[in-house]
Amino acid sequence: MAEIRKLGLLLCAIFAGLCLLVGCTAAENTQKGLGIVKTGDGYVSGLNQSKLSVYLGIPYAAPPTGDLRWRPPEAAKPWEGVYKAVKFGPSCPQAYVKEFGSEWDPGNMSEDCLTINIWTPADKSGEKLPVMAFIYGGAFMRGSSAIPMYNGTALANKGVVVVTFNYRVGVLGYLAHPLLSKESPNNASGNYALLDQQAALRWVQKNIAAFGGDPDHVTIFGESAGAANIITQLAIPQSKGLYSQAIVESGGIWTNGPTIIGYRTKAGAEEYGQKFAESLGYFGPDAIRKMRNISAFELVNRTPNVWDSTFWGFHDVAFKTTIDGWLVPEEPQEIFRQGRQNPVPLMIGSNADEGTVLAANTNMTAEDYWKFLRDNFGEDAYQTLARYPAKNKEEVQYRMERIATEINFALASRFIAGSMSNLNQSTYLYKFTYVLPGQPMGAYHTSELYFVFRPSYWKADSTSAAVSDYVMDMWTRFAKTGSPNGGINVTWPQYSNEKDQYLDIGETPVVKAGY
């Protein structure tokens, strides 16, 4: 008996030593869930959350600081021991916009921000559950995976592995400059945000199996600028194979026109970047070297702020995607027009009242409105006025909201759906029309996110909760099977240009025609 007791004490001591080595704590991994996971860069431990294992703030690339600022992301440095992935990494530097409220507060910020988060219901590695990887929006200027709205708990409880990650935004994510292009082996600059996204998705391909996910079954989904980034990734040859299907929520692709969502030519982006550098006092061949030595927050604070506009959705943001001839070889809408995009199953749509946020409080007279149409639509101004007539401020406000909704988002959604359908890919078009109780702005821009993520702080009434249930069911069914059907009481038809059918996502789902 004494020998058995000694053996037991020895085993306990060995286990305790192992726990000290790998960092076991009562607050972290217990016997449930995946526990410690081996990635290509080292071991990680996470948190147990009811039926989920959660891993937060794992580095997927090296810190893009110092000489790595405005360069493609490099591989993360492997670590010794066990990395405690128990809290979100800092958000990438960006402007804080108080008008957006605490709900969209990016929190702690640092240039060392390229981290990834995982919510998984898997009990063991190799389960091959479908993966949903989210790309956040924010007008290309802001956004963070740490924003509470994007918590993956509710979606992961539907039987999918949810992934979110940070990528560089604003001046750090999109600055193009002649000197940056010159130092690049591809003679290209800007688009570091897109390269970050690809690096994160490559990390998923290499590591997600260890978290119970299937690297061959990855659905990318995103909203607003995140959705626009997905449209661009669909048009980029280099991103092929990093995902198997896509969900696009309120994206847009127009190069010209009255929208913040679009692209710059290489020449235009480099010229803008050079003028920005000169506005900071940096001229000549050492401009970029000097700009790499100043604070990231000084760069952010000196960036023109689109949020100062009363109808910011119609104003050009300072930094956004560049048609650089390398990563983005040409205008994505031309690639879609010719059917040369990466062919994958697609869900895509927009909200019924996107413009109530994007065109709020325009305070424009009829004369101001006509000038706006001429400036933004050129020779199509008369046709646009005929479709959206207005004679006083009240009518102008309404028409501006409709233009923001229909031209910036709805037309783009239908165009992309038609293009992907022409490639014989399963394509589903939706319009989100459900209005939150007491909400005067209707089905506004971003409002569908409550129903997709079901954040824990949202106190949904019974009707809203029921809508969220069927929305989450459709999103996760699509991720699992390539079709959103099976859990709702109607059959959502695949999109075709001929029938132009879509699903109206209201209190109950209804199939309609004529998007």
DAFEN-V837198 format. One record per helix or strand. SS is the DSSP state (a for helix, b for strand). FROM is the first residue (numbers start at 1). TO is the last residue. If there is no record, write none. Layout:
ss,from,to
SS,FROM,TO
SS,FROM,TO
This chain:
ss,from,to
a,2,22
b,37,39
b,42,45
b,47,49
b,52,59
a,66,68
b,82,84
b,86,86
b,91,91
a,98,100
a,102,104
b,109,109
b,115,120
b,129,135
a,148,150
a,153,156
b,161,165
a,170,174
a,178,183
a,192,211
b,213,223
a,225,235
a,237,239
b,245,249
b,264,265
a,266,279
a,284,291
a,296,301
a,306,308
a,312,314
b,322,323
a,332,337
b,345,351
b,353,353
a,355,358
a,366,387
a,393,422
b,427,432
b,444,444
a,449,453
a,462,481
b,501,505
b,509,513
